[in-house]
Structure formats: structure tokens, C-alpha cells
């Protein structure tokens, strides 16, 4: 969980569900896992979570609601692109 994720919503890759952090109380050395509200999968690691920055002037609740409608195929992180390019693509899909 880097600071870069601050101000981001989190989506489950290839699922599209919203992810929340859950304290990993049973796993020494691990601070938090992701838990997908959409499919219920837990123990998600950062590689399975797609962060999307909430654009300036956008309300986080509304952005989350719209993000729920973009479809599972759209929720992916392109490792070939950098952070900004990924953000641009994902934000466009949600907009
Ligand atoms: Zn999911």
C-alpha cells in the first residue's frame, strides 16, 4: 500500500468489484489484504487490485458508483504502460 494509492478507489482485477482493505490479523508480516465487495473474494494482494485515482472535483461516492458499471473486462492494469497511462485509460472508461 504505497501513498500513491491515497485518493484512489480500488477495483478487483478482471472482476470490477470494489475492494476494501482488511487488516490481516492472522498473517504475520502482512499488514492488509484486499477484500472484494463484488465477488466476496478475500486475501487479495496488490497485484490483483487496480487503483483508480478519483479525478479532481469528482465526488468519491459517485465515482465509485460509476466505476461499478464499467464491466469486468475493462478493469485491468497494463504492466506495459506507466501509472499515468493506466490512470488515464481507466478514468476514461469510468467517465
Ligand atoms: Zn471480485
Backbone and ligand atoms as CSV (ligand in chain L), in Angstrom:
chain,resi,resn,atom,element,x,y,z
A,1,UNK,N,N,0.832,-1.192,0.000
A,1,UNK,CA,C,0.000,0.000,0.000
A,1,UNK,C,C,0.866,1.241,0.000
A,2,UNK,N,N,1.201,1.757,-1.144
A,2,UNK,CA,C,2.011,2.973,-1.179
A,2,UNK,C,C,1.097,4.177,-1.044
A,3,UNK,N,N,1.687,5.320,-0.771
A,3,UNK,CA,C,0.899,6.540,-0.632
A,3,UNK,C,C,0.204,6.918,-1.918
A,4,UNK,N,N,0.722,6.371,-2.995
A,4,UNK,CA,C,0.139,6.663,-4.285
A,4,UNK,C,C,-1.322,6.219,-4.353
A,5,UNK,N,N,-1.630,5.253,-3.534
A,5,UNK,CA,C,-2.999,4.713,-3.535
A,5,UNK,C,C,-3.958,5.608,-2.776
A,6,UNK,N,N,-3.414,6.558,-2.027
A,6,UNK,CA,C,-4.296,7.501,-1.328
A,6,UNK,C,C,-5.124,8.247,-2.366
A,7,UNK,N,N,-6.382,8.394,-2.118
A,7,UNK,CA,C,-7.226,9.118,-3.074
A,7,UNK,C,C,-7.647,8.263,-4.260
A,8,UNK,N,N,-7.348,6.972,-4.188
A,8,UNK,CA,C,-7.776,6.060,-5.250
A,8,UNK,C,C,-8.928,5.189,-4.765
A,9,UNK,N,N,-9.777,4.840,-5.706
A,9,UNK,CA,C,-10.682,3.742,-5.408
A,9,UNK,C,C,-9.975,2.470,-5.861
A,10,UNK,N,N,-10.375,1.341,-5.344
A,10,UNK,CA,C,-9.698,0.078,-5.650
A,10,UNK,C,C,-10.704,-0.895,-6.257
A,11,UNK,N,N,-10.314,-1.470,-7.395
A,11,UNK,CA,C,-11.191,-2.415,-8.077
A,11,UNK,C,C,-10.492,-3.760,-8.214
A,12,UNK,N,N,-11.269,-4.814,-8.163
A,12,UNK,CA,C,-10.758,-6.169,-8.305
A,12,UNK,C,C,-10.484,-6.433,-9.779
A,13,UNK,N,N,-9.250,-6.785,-10.096
A,13,UNK,CA,C,-8.883,-7.024,-11.489
A,13,UNK,C,C,-9.701,-8.182,-12.065
A,14,UNK,N,N,-10.179,-7.985,-13.306
A,14,UNK,CA,C,-10.983,-8.987,-14.027
A,14,UNK,C,C,-12.282,-9.357,-13.318
A,15,UNK,N,N,-12.723,-8.473,-12.428
A,15,UNK,CA,C,-13.982,-8.699,-11.721
A,15,UNK,C,C,-14.764,-7.397,-11.721
A,16,UNK,N,N,-14.067,-6.313,-11.354
A,16,UNK,CA,C,-14.697,-4.999,-11.373
A,16,UNK,C,C,-15.309,-4.599,-10.045
A,17,UNK,N,N,-15.345,-5.529,-9.103
A,17,UNK,CA,C,-15.921,-5.212,-7.802
A,17,UNK,C,C,-15.040,-4.249,-7.022
A,18,UNK,N,N,-15.663,-3.505,-6.148
A,18,UNK,CA,C,-14.903,-2.609,-5.280
A,18,UNK,C,C,-14.169,-3.413,-4.221
A,19,UNK,N,N,-12.940,-2.996,-3.963
A,19,UNK,CA,C,-12.104,-3.697,-2.984
A,19,UNK,C,C,-11.883,-2.788,-1.779
A,20,UNK,N,N,-11.921,-3.370,-0.598
A,20,UNK,CA,C,-11.573,-2.622,0.612
A,20,UNK,C,C,-10.441,-3.341,1.314
A,21,UNK,N,N,-9.658,-2.590,2.052
A,21,UNK,CA,C,-8.566,-3.190,2.817
A,21,UNK,C,C,-9.105,-3.801,4.095
A,22,UNK,N,N,-8.582,-4.946,4.425
A,22,UNK,CA,C,-8.944,-5.602,5.669
A,22,UNK,C,C,-7.651,-5.947,6.394
A,23,UNK,N,N,-7.614,-5.677,7.656
A,23,UNK,CA,C,-6.415,-5.962,8.413
A,23,UNK,C,C,-6.161,-7.467,8.436
A,24,UNK,N,N,-4.925,-7.848,8.114
A,24,UNK,CA,C,-4.579,-9.273,8.055
A,24,UNK,C,C,-4.148,-9.732,9.445
A,25,UNK,N,N,-5.111,-10.056,10.265
A,25,UNK,CA,C,-4.806,-10.353,11.661
A,25,UNK,C,C,-4.137,-11.711,11.856
A,26,UNK,N,N,-4.303,-12.611,10.905
A,26,UNK,CA,C,-3.777,-13.964,11.097
A,26,UNK,C,C,-2.478,-14.236,10.357
A,27,UNK,N,N,-2.003,-13.252,9.611
A,27,UNK,CA,C,-0.813,-13.483,8.799
A,27,UNK,C,C,0.322,-12.564,9.236
A,28,UNK,N,N,1.296,-13.112,9.951
A,28,UNK,CA,C,2.406,-12.270,10.409
A,28,UNK,C,C,3.149,-11.646,9.234
A,29,UNK,N,N,3.515,-10.408,9.350
A,29,UNK,CA,C,4.285,-9.750,8.303
A,29,UNK,C,C,3.451,-9.125,7.209
A,30,UNK,N,N,2.174,-9.415,7.199
A,30,UNK,CA,C,1.299,-8.814,6.201
A,30,UNK,C,C,0.359,-7.847,6.907
A,31,UNK,N,N,0.336,-6.618,6.434
A,31,UNK,CA,C,-0.497,-5.611,7.080
A,31,UNK,C,C,-1.962,-5.738,6.712
A,32,UNK,N,N,-2.203,-5.714,5.416
A,32,UNK,CA,C,-3.583,-5.691,4.951
A,32,UNK,C,C,-3.770,-6.577,3.720
A,33,UNK,N,N,-4.945,-7.133,3.622
A,33,UNK,CA,C,-5.376,-7.814,2.411
A,33,UNK,C,C,-6.531,-7.026,1.806
A,34,UNK,N,N,-6.772,-7.262,0.532
A,34,UNK,CA,C,-7.967,-6.692,-0.068
A,34,UNK,C,C,-9.112,-7.677,0.011
A,35,UNK,N,N,-10.301,-7.104,0.147
A,35,UNK,CA,C,-11.497,-7.937,0.121
A,35,UNK,C,C,-12.438,-7.331,-0.909
A,36,UNK,N,N,-12.900,-8.155,-1.840
A,36,UNK,CA,C,-13.760,-7.664,-2.916
A,36,UNK,C,C,-15.212,-7.695,-2.465
A,37,UNK,N,N,-15.849,-6.543,-2.546
A,37,UNK,CA,C,-17.252,-6.453,-2.147
A,37,UNK,C,C,-18.136,-7.077,-3.226
A,38,UNK,N,N,-17.620,-7.103,-4.464
A,38,UNK,CA,C,-18.404,-7.655,-5.562
A,38,UNK,C,C,-18.546,-9.162,-5.497
A,39,UNK,N,N,-17.410,-9.871,-5.476
A,39,UNK,CA,C,-17.467,-11.332,-5.550
A,39,UNK,C,C,-17.181,-11.990,-4.205
A,40,UNK,N,N,-16.775,-11.191,-3.234
A,40,UNK,CA,C,-16.563,-11.731,-1.900
A,40,UNK,C,C,-15.204,-12.356,-1.677
A,41,UNK,N,N,-14.358,-12.357,-2.712
A,41,UNK,CA,C,-13.032,-12.937,-2.544
A,41,UNK,C,C,-12.208,-12.088,-1.577
A,42,UNK,N,N,-11.466,-12.784,-0.721
A,42,UNK,CA,C,-10.622,-12.040,0.215
A,42,UNK,C,C,-9.171,-12.468,0.012
A,43,UNK,N,N,-8.301,-11.963,0.851
A,43,UNK,CA,C,-6.864,-12.242,0.742
A,43,UNK,C,C,-6.291,-11.764,-0.588
A,44,UNK,N,N,-6.846,-10.716,-1.134
A,44,UNK,CA,C,-6.332,-10.176,-2.394
A,44,UNK,C,C,-5.032,-9.414,-2.128
A,45,UNK,N,N,-4.055,-9.637,-2.998
A,45,UNK,CA,C,-2.803,-8.892,-2.898
A,45,UNK,C,C,-2.827,-7.744,-3.916
A,46,UNK,N,N,-1.864,-6.829,-3.780
A,46,UNK,CA,C,-1.920,-5.613,-4.613
A,46,UNK,C,C,-1.946,-5.908,-6.105
A,47,UNK,N,N,-1.315,-7.005,-6.522
A,47,UNK,CA,C,-1.288,-7.338,-7.949
A,47,UNK,C,C,-2.685,-7.663,-8.493
A,48,UNK,N,N,-3.603,-7.948,-7.608
A,48,UNK,CA,C,-4.964,-8.296,-8.036
A,48,UNK,C,C,-5.921,-7.116,-7.891
A,49,UNK,N,N,-5.362,-5.988,-7.480
A,49,UNK,CA,C,-6.198,-4.818,-7.218
A,49,UNK,C,C,-5.785,-3.685,-8.147
A,50,UNK,N,N,-6.758,-3.069,-8.780
A,50,UNK,CA,C,-6.489,-1.967,-9.706
A,50,UNK,C,C,-6.886,-0.652,-9.030
A,51,UNK,N,N,-5.905,0.214,-8.764
A,51,UNK,CA,C,-6.241,1.514,-8.174
A,51,UNK,C,C,-6.631,2.516,-9.253
A,52,UNK,N,N,-7.670,3.288,-9.003
A,52,UNK,CA,C,-8.058,4.342,-9.940
A,52,UNK,C,C,-8.187,5.647,-9.161
A,53,UNK,N,N,-7.408,6.633,-9.578
A,53,UNK,CA,C,-7.445,7.932,-8.908
A,53,UNK,C,C,-8.793,8.595,-9.149
A,54,UNK,N,N,-9.337,9.146,-8.090
A,54,UNK,CA,C,-10.565,9.916,-8.219
A,54,UNK,C,C,-10.186,11.280,-8.789
A,55,UNK,N,N,-10.727,11.626,-9.974
A,55,UNK,CA,C,-10.342,12.903,-10.599
A,55,UNK,C,C,-10.711,14.093,-9.724
A,56,UNK,N,N,-9.963,15.184,-9.896
A,56,UNK,CA,C,-10.240,16.413,-9.156
A,56,UNK,C,C,-11.677,16.848,-9.382
A,57,UNK,N,N,-12.313,17.279,-8.338
A,57,UNK,CA,C,-13.671,17.792,-8.454
A,57,UNK,C,C,-14.733,16.715,-8.513
A,58,UNK,N,N,-14.292,15.485,-8.438
A,58,UNK,CA,C,-15.237,14.360,-8.506
A,58,UNK,C,C,-15.528,13.890,-7.081
A,59,UNK,N,N,-16.784,13.567,-6.827
A,59,UNK,CA,C,-17.114,13.021,-5.506
A,59,UNK,C,C,-16.803,11.535,-5.491
A,60,UNK,N,N,-16.135,11.116,-4.438
A,60,UNK,CA,C,-15.662,9.732,-4.382
A,60,UNK,C,C,-16.827,8.744,-4.439
A,61,UNK,N,N,-17.928,9.062,-3.791
A,61,UNK,CA,C,-19.065,8.133,-3.768
A,61,UNK,C,C,-19.653,7.952,-5.168
A,62,UNK,N,N,-19.749,9.072,-5.900
A,62,UNK,CA,C,-20.303,8.993,-7.249
A,62,UNK,C,C,-19.357,8.267,-8.198
A,63,UNK,N,N,-18.069,8.518,-8.006
A,63,UNK,CA,C,-17.068,7.868,-8.846
A,63,UNK,C,C,-17.103,6.354,-8.637
A,64,UNK,N,N,-17.222,5.968,-7.391
A,64,UNK,CA,C,-17.322,4.544,-7.063
A,64,UNK,C,C,-18.534,3.904,-7.706
A,65,UNK,N,N,-19.640,4.633,-7.654
A,65,UNK,CA,C,-20.876,4.102,-8.202
A,65,UNK,C,C,-20.743,3.884,-9.712
A,66,UNK,N,N,-20.159,4.871,-10.400
A,66,UNK,CA,C,-19.964,4.739,-11.841
A,66,UNK,C,C,-18.954,3.645,-12.169
A,67,UNK,N,N,-17.941,3.522,-11.323
A,67,UNK,CA,C,-16.910,2.510,-11.562
A,67,UNK,C,C,-17.514,1.109,-11.535
A,68,UNK,N,N,-18.562,0.944,-10.757
A,68,UNK,CA,C,-19.219,-0.354,-10.670
A,68,UNK,C,C,-19.856,-0.768,-11.986
A,69,UNK,N,N,-20.032,0.182,-12.906
A,69,UNK,CA,C,-20.711,-0.131,-14.157
A,69,UNK,C,C,-19.789,-0.328,-15.346
A,70,UNK,N,N,-18.478,-0.287,-15.167
A,70,UNK,CA,C,-17.609,-0.311,-16.344
A,70,UNK,C,C,-17.375,-1.719,-16.879
A,71,UNK,N,N,-17.705,-2.703,-16.109
A,71,UNK,CA,C,-17.575,-4.065,-16.628
A,71,UNK,C,C,-16.233,-4.673,-16.290
A,72,UNK,N,N,-16.258,-5.954,-16.074
A,72,UNK,CA,C,-15.066,-6.640,-15.575
A,72,UNK,C,C,-13.899,-6.602,-16.546
A,73,UNK,N,N,-14.192,-6.643,-17.856
A,73,UNK,CA,C,-13.110,-6.684,-18.836
A,73,UNK,C,C,-12.297,-5.400,-18.860
A,74,UNK,N,N,-12.948,-4.302,-18.478
A,74,UNK,CA,C,-12.273,-3.003,-18.516
A,74,UNK,C,C,-11.330,-2.829,-17.334
A,75,UNK,N,N,-11.526,-3.643,-16.314
A,75,UNK,CA,C,-10.724,-3.464,-15.111
A,75,UNK,C,C,-9.470,-4.318,-15.189
A,76,UNK,N,N,-8.433,-3.716,-15.707
A,76,UNK,CA,C,-7.161,-4.419,-15.784
A,76,UNK,C,C,-6.041,-3.392,-15.719
A,77,UNK,N,N,-4.900,-3.854,-15.280
A,77,UNK,CA,C,-3.737,-2.991,-15.184
A,77,UNK,C,C,-2.760,-3.416,-16.273
A,78,UNK,N,N,-2.377,-2.462,-17.108
A,78,UNK,CA,C,-1.443,-2.760,-18.183
A,78,UNK,C,C,-0.016,-2.538,-17.689
A,79,UNK,N,N,0.690,-3.633,-17.498
A,79,UNK,CA,C,2.059,-3.544,-16.976
A,79,UNK,C,C,3.018,-2.888,-17.966
A,80,UNK,N,N,2.622,-2.866,-19.224
A,80,UNK,CA,C,3.474,-2.251,-20.243
A,80,UNK,C,C,3.386,-0.722,-20.196
A,81,UNK,N,N,2.308,-0.234,-19.613
A,81,UNK,CA,C,2.129,1.213,-19.517
A,81,UNK,C,C,2.529,1.688,-18.130
A,82,UNK,N,N,2.737,2.997,-18.009
A,82,UNK,CA,C,3.085,3.510,-16.679
A,82,UNK,C,C,1.807,3.872,-15.911
A,83,UNK,N,N,2.018,4.340,-14.703
A,83,UNK,CA,C,0.895,4.668,-13.811
A,83,UNK,C,C,-0.057,5.656,-14.471
A,84,UNK,N,N,0.503,6.755,-15.019
A,84,UNK,CA,C,-0.346,7.812,-15.574
A,84,UNK,C,C,-1.177,7.320,-16.757
A,85,UNK,N,N,-0.557,6.504,-17.610
A,85,UNK,CA,C,-1.289,5.996,-18.776
A,85,UNK,C,C,-2.421,5.079,-18.331
A,86,UNK,N,N,-2.153,4.271,-17.346
A,86,UNK,CA,C,-3.204,3.402,-16.813
A,86,UNK,C,C,-4.338,4.222,-16.206
A,87,UNK,N,N,-3.966,5.256,-15.451
A,87,UNK,CA,C,-4.989,6.098,-14.822
A,87,UNK,C,C,-5.877,6.747,-15.880
A,88,UNK,N,N,-5.227,7.261,-16.919
A,88,UNK,CA,C,-5.974,7.947,-17.970
A,88,UNK,C,C,-6.993,7.005,-18.619
A,89,UNK,N,N,-6.535,5.803,-18.932
A,89,UNK,CA,C,-7.417,4.831,-19.581
A,89,UNK,C,C,-8.571,4.427,-18.677
A,90,UNK,N,N,-8.246,4.144,-17.426
A,90,UNK,CA,C,-9.288,3.698,-16.504
A,90,UNK,C,C,-10.299,4.824,-16.208
A,91,UNK,N,N,-9.774,6.032,-16.033
A,91,UNK,CA,C,-10.684,7.159,-15.741
A,91,UNK,C,C,-11.591,7.429,-16.923
A,92,UNK,N,N,-11.069,7.284,-18.131
A,92,UNK,CA,C,-11.902,7.496,-19.319
A,92,UNK,C,C,-13.027,6.468,-19.373
A,93,UNK,N,N,-12.702,5.244,-19.004
A,93,UNK,CA,C,-13.723,4.203,-19.051
A,93,UNK,C,C,-14.819,4.444,-18.022
A,94,UNK,N,N,-14.429,5.016,-16.903
A,94,UNK,CA,C,-15.411,5.255,-15.845
A,94,UNK,C,C,-16.224,6.511,-16.154
A,95,UNK,N,N,-15.615,7.480,-16.815
A,95,UNK,CA,C,-16.281,8.777,-17.052
A,95,UNK,C,C,-17.539,8.643,-17.909
L,1,ZN,ZN,ZN,-14.198,-9.566,-7.157
